[in-house]
Amino acid sequence: QVQLVESGGGLVQAGGSLRLSCAASRSILGINAMGWYRQAPGKQRELVARITSGGTTNYGDSVKGRFTISRDNAKNTVYLQMNSLKPEDTAVYYCNFVITWNNDYWGQGTQVTVSS
């Protein structure tokens, strides 16, 4: 069973930066897209950023211009560089690897807390 292992979360002051990483426990073939989602208390999980196998990216409106997603296909790893963090970015962040529409993997989540 493949596991996605996230790292890089933590506590940071507003205006600061964090870099999240998510790596697969073993090689996965045919990953179509990698992404990051987040869920704040009392809110639904939402898309933060997504990157396809071809390198096309899309971002949630609230993070555009501040967050950057990238991937290393050889390492089956996806990154999320988060700059100019705001308290409203506080959430549990989850990575997601999509093989097909009904076959994907999720990480266990990493907490990001931004203090004001």
Secondary structure, DSSP 4 states (H G I P E B T S, - for coil): ---EEEE--EEEETT--EEEEEEESS--S---EEEEEEE-TTS--EEEEEEETT--EEE-GGGTTTEEEEEEGGGTEEEEEE-S--GGG-EEEEEEEEEETTEEEEB--EEEEEE-
